[in-house]
């Protein structure tokens, strides 16, 4: 009996899983393998919220495999070494896994191919497992990737998607391949108290509910900070408990501008991944440098700490930062506002903000996180690199009655209506009712003037 190994990475599901389907062909036995990657631990990406969500995902994946007669094999260490060990133990002749885009993933794939082929084993990397359209599948005539979203989206939209695959009915796993114990969320310290539940069953339930009752109103409601009008599927796309191909197909099957707007957001995810695949250095270096002279972390320490703790004196910024700490997630409009405030108003290096987000976000993804931060900092693909989002104007537009702010900033719950967005303007008694809520760390006009001087726009 021939044996295949399927290495699960950011694709922790059974539905629409091309590597698993290919590995099962011909009635093969399969070893579903997940390696707790020491390289990820060493790089600091294994943070509490993602470790807890991962534990949920792995337990759910194991349960799904057991319902089909199989099980998940878990190992820890260097991925290449562990895959080779498992393949040798089972005398497997081939390994299947999803292709990925980060510099680390690309190095890991090269090492894995070299090691397995040296042992006479075949390795197959599968596209469109973590994206709807594979990185590099569409390119402009003059480059190996798109740097502007709109022309990318036109070509992306015209690409035919492969058919989504059903989950296998049976998975047979060799009995003599040992596994470590599955991780458990309860043993992970420092998890955000409001962190969502992980796993494919939860992901598919959320997707069905979203397509049934949420996506229709997405176009007009997705920027409503208090409205809970977004899908909250980003953690599941990050961990691969949902297939991007299936999500796009099911969303396109729904009529109206809401599903169309939602699909456009899914295309942004692919856009960033095709950019990072072509320019891996953009994870840490400016894609389009502006010769910024960012304030040093030492000089800006107090402002950075106020931003991290949600104590800037700008309620909508503080609300979003507190939501991040409590849930390990933040509304997309909040992400834009907090990033603009740090990089443009406080003039702090985007990498400081990106690092903090990766410490807390359950959907913290190198491609989306780093490149969205660069977009907002004006060093990425934004065609208007000097745009600055005014947190007061934005709050009045997207949280007009202050519901979102009062939800996350309890000091201001006694302030009525939209006045909550400018507490420094409140009369004496009302201002006193705000307790110890701080004054603004900087006047918006002063922050804007500093940014314009730094970018040479005065």
N, C-alpha and C positions, 0 to 999 in steps of 0.2 A: 504494500500500500504506500503510495507516494504521500509525502507530508509537505504542507506549505506553512510558512509563518506569516501572519499578518501583524505588522507593527502598527498599533494605534498610537496616534500622536494628538493632533487637534481635530479628531474626527471620531468622537466617542459615541457612536451610534451604530445601529444595525440596519436601519432603513437607508436606502440610497447610499450604499457603501461599495464603490467599485473595487477597491482592493480585496475586500472580503468575498465579493461575488466571484472575482477572477481566481482567488485562491481555492474556492470550493469546486471549481470546474473539474469534471471528470470523477466526481465522488471522492475527492481527496479528503484526508484528515487535515485539520487546520489547528494551528496553535495561535489563538488570539492573544497577543502579547502587548503589555504596556510596561515601559521602563521608566521608573522615577529617575529622571535624568540628572546626574550629578552636575553636569555642566550648567543646567538651568538653575540649580541650587546655588552654585558658585557665582553665577552672574547676578544673583539677587532677584530673579524673576519669580521665585517660589515664595510668594508673600501669603499671609494668613487667609485673606478673602478668596484668593484663587485656589489655595490648597484645600480649603473647606469645600468650595464648589466642586473642585476636582474629585474629592472624596465621594461626594454625592454621585457624580457622573460615573465613576468607576464601579461603585456598588450597583447602580442601576444597569450598567452595561453587563456586569457579571450576572445579575438576575435575569436579564434578557437572554443571555447565552445559555444559562442553566435551563430556562424554559424550553430551549431548543436542543437540549442534550449536551451542551458544552459548558465551558467555564472560561473565565479570564485568568490568564497567567500574568502575575505581577513580579517584576524584578526591580532592583535598584542598582545604580552605578553608571558607568559609561555606556551609552546606548549601543555603540558599535560592538563593544566587548560582550555585552549581555545578549544582543541579537545573535552574535556568532556562537556563543555558548549554547543558547537554546536550540539553534539550528543544528549544532553538532550533537546535542543530547538526543534529538529526535531524528537525526539523519535526514533533515529536511533538505530538499533540493532547490527550493526557491523561497524568496521573501517578497512580500508585497507591502507597499506603504504609499501614503499620499505625499506628493511633492509639496514643498513649502518654499517660502520666498526670502526669509531673513538671511543675513550673512552667516549666522550661526547654523541655521538649517541647511544652507547650501554646503557649508564645510562638512557638516555631519553626513549629508548624502554622498559627497565625494568619498569620504572615509569609508562609509558603509559599502559602497559599490566596490571599492578597491579591496576591502577585507573579504567580502563574500566571494567575489570573482576569483580571488587568490585561493580560496578553498574549493573552487569548482561549483559554486552555487550561483543561481541566477537571482537578480534583484530587479524588481519592476516598480517604477515610480509612476503614480497615477495622477493625472491632472483633473481639474474640476471636481475635487473632493472638498476642498476648503474655499473654492470660488465657484461662481456660476460660469464665468468665462475665464479660461486659463490665462495667466500672465503671458504676454507675448503673442497671444492669438490674434490681437488686433494691434496694428502699429501705424503711425503716420509714415508718409513716404520718406521723410528726411531723418528719422530717428528710430531707435529701438524701443521707444515707449512714448506714451502721451504725457505731456506736461500740463495740458489744459483739459479740464473735465468735459466741457460741452462737446467738442468733436469726438472725444473718447466715447461719451455716452451715445452719440449717434451710431457709431460703429458697433459698440457693445450691444445696443438694442437690436441691431440687424443680425446678430449672430444666432444661428440655430442652437438650441440647447439639447444636449443628449436627454434621452428618456430617463426619468427617475426610476430607480430600482426598488423593488419591494424588499422587505427583510427576509432573510433565508428561513426556511421552515426547520431545517436541521443543521446543526453544527457538531461534527464529531471531533473530539480532542483526544490526542493520545493520553493515556492514563498516567504514564510514568514521568511526565514533565512537572517538576515541582514549582510551586508558587509561594511567594510571600503572602502574608495576610493583607487583606484590603485595608486601605486607610479609612479612618472614620472622622467625620466632621467634629465630633465631640472632643476629640483629642487635640484639635488645633487651637492654640492660644491666640488671643488678639483679634478674633473675628468680629467684624462689624455686627452689631446686634440685629440690624434689619436686613441682613444678607439674604438674598433669594435662594430658593432650593434649586439644585442642579439635577441633571439626568435627562435622558431622552424622553421618558414618559411625561415628565413635567414640561419639557420643551414642546412636545407635540400637542399637549393639552393647551398650552398657551397659544401656539400657532393657530389651532382650530378656533379658539375663542376670539382671537384677534381678527381672523378673516371673517368670522361670522358676525361680529358686533362692533369692531373697532376701526378697521381699515377704511371704511366708507367715509368717515369724517376726518381722515388723517390730513388731507391737504389743508383744510381750514383750521385744524386743531393742534397740529404737531408742535407749534411754538408756544402753546398755552402752558405756562409753567405749572399752574395749579391743576390743570385739567386731566392729568394722567391719560393723555391722548396719544401716547406713543406705544409701540409694541412691547418694549422691554425684552426683546428677543436677542439683544446684542451679546449677553453672556453665553447664550446657547449657540450663537453663530461662532463666537470665539472658541469655545470648547468643541464645536462640531457635533453637538447633540442634535442639531438641525442641519440639513443639507442646503446650502445656498441655491443649488439647482432646483430643488423641490420648492423652496420658499418662493423663488421668483416665478416658477410655473404656476403655483397655486394663487399667488397674488395677481398674476396676469389674467387668470381665469375669472377674477372678479371685475365687474364693470365699474367705470366711473373714474373721476380724477383722483380720488383718495388712493386706490390701489396703484395708479400710475405714479403718484408722488412717492409712495412707499418703495416701489421698484427703483425709482431714481436714487433713493438713499442706499439701497442695496448695491447699486452700481458704483457709488462712491467707495464702498468697501473694496470692490474689485479694482477700482482705479488706483487706490493707494497701494494695493498689493502688486499691481503690475509695475508701478513706479519703483517700489522697494526692490523688486526682483531685478530690475535693470540697474538700480543705483543703491546697492546695500549700504553704502557709507552714509546715506541720508538718514539713517537711524540715529546718528549722533552729530553729523555735520550739516551745516546749512546747505540746502539744495540750491538756493540762490542767495549768496551772501550779500548783505547790505553794509558791510564794514561797521557793524554795530559795536559800540563801546559800552556794553551792558554794565550796569552797576554791579560791583562785586558782591558776592554773598556775604562777605564781612561787612561791607558798607551798608547793605540793604537788609541786614539780619532782622531787625525789628519789623520792617515792613513785610518781609517774607513770612515771618512767624505769624503776624497778624492775618495774613492771607490764608495760611494753612489752617489756622484755628477758627476762621470765620469771624474775625474781629477787626475788619477794615473800616467799619463805620459806614459802609455802603450796604444796606440791608439785602439787596438781591444777590450780591456777590457772597455775602456771609451765609445767606440761606443755602445757596448752592454748595458751598464748601462744607457746611454742616450736613447736608444731605449725603454728600460723598462719604463723610466719615461714618455716618450712621448706617447707610445702606450698601456702601461699596459700589455705588452707582450714582450717576448724576444725569439729569435731564440735558439733552443736547444743547438747548438754548443756554442753559447754565454753564455748560462746558465752554461755549463761545465767550460768554461774558467774563467768566473767571480767567480765561486765558488772555483775553484782551486786556483785562485790568492788570494782570501781572506783567505782561510784556510791554504794553503800550503806556499805561498810566503809571505803573511803578518802574518801568524800564528795567526789568529783571530778565535775565537770559531764559529763553523758553525751555532749556534743558532742566532748569530748576523745577519748573512747573510740571514738565513731562515726567520727571522722576517721582515727584510727589503723587501724581495721578497713578503711576504704575505701582506705587506702594499700596494703593487702596482699591483701585478699580477692579471689579471682578471680571470685566470685559477688557482689561488692560492688554492691549495688542500692540506689538512694536510698530506695525505698519500704520494702523489707524491712529494710535495715540501720538506717535512722534510726528507723523506728517500732518495731522490736524493741528498740533501745536505749532508747527512751522507755518502752516497756512495762516493761523491767527497772528503769529509773530511777524508775518510779512517776509519770511525767509524761505518760504516753500513755493507752492504753485498758485497762490492767490494773485490774480491779475491786478488787484488794488492793494499793494503791500503796505500802504500807509494808512489804511482804514483803522479807525479807533471807535469802538463801541462805547457809547456813553451809558453807564449802568443805570442812571436815573431815567433817562429817556426810554431805554429798553425795558426797564421795570414797569414803567407806566403803560407801555404798549402791551407787554406780554403777561403782566400780573396787575391789571389795572386797579383791582380792589384790595390788593395786598394779601390775598389768601395764601399764596405760596410763602411769602416772607413770614407771615405770622405762624405758619405751620412749623417753620424751622428756626425762627428767632423768637423764642418765648418772651424775651425782654420787651418786645414791641407788640405783644398781643392786645394790649389795651389801647393802641393807637388806631383810630378809625380810618377806614377807606384808604385812598391813595396817598394820604399824608405820611403813611408808614415808610414811604420810599425816601423821604428827606427829613429824618427825625431832627436834624440840627436846626431846622426851621420852626420846630414846634414851639408854642408859647411856653413860658416857664413851668407851669404846673404839669402840662402834658409831657414836656421834656423830662421832668423829674420822675414821671411815672414810668419812663423807659429804663429806670434802674441804672445799672452799670454799663448800659450799651455805649460803646466808645464813640468819640468824635471821629470824623474821617481822618485817615492817616495822611492824606494829601488832598488838596483842592483839585478838582478835575481840571480846571484851567491851568494850574501849575504843572500837573502831570503831562498835559497835552503840550504845553510849551517846551518842557524838557525833552519830550520825545521828538518834537519837530526840530529842535536844535541838534539833537543827536543824529537824526537822519539828514541833517543839512537842508531842511525845508524852510528855514527862516531867511 
